Amino acid sequence: MTPAPEPGRGPRPWLERLGLAAIALVMTVLFALVAIAGWAGGEVFLAVMGALGAVMTGWVGALTLLRG
């Protein structure tokens, strides 16, 4: 039995990249709001985790635009 051919690994179309980056931007803002709310409420651990989530999601969104 022959193995199935692998799908193409070319870059994503620009429309798909922009859509994924927009979703990442929304999620980044939501994580940042969690961080702010956690800090305001005295929940330092929640604030740090929210801030880390915002940074990582923003980073991946930027990489989606730059690398494809």
C-alpha positions, 0 to 999 in steps of 0.5 A: 500500500502506498502512503498518501501524498503530503499536502503542499506546505506553501505560505498561507494566502494573505486573507487567511493571514489577516484573519488569523492575525485579527483573531490573535489581536482579539485574544490578545486584548482579552488576555490583557483585560484579564491581566488588568482585572487580576491586578486590580483585584489583587490576584497577582498570579492571575495578572501574570498569567493573563499578561503572559497569555497576551504576550504569547498570543500577540507574538504568534499573531505577529509571526502569522503575518510575517512568516505566513 
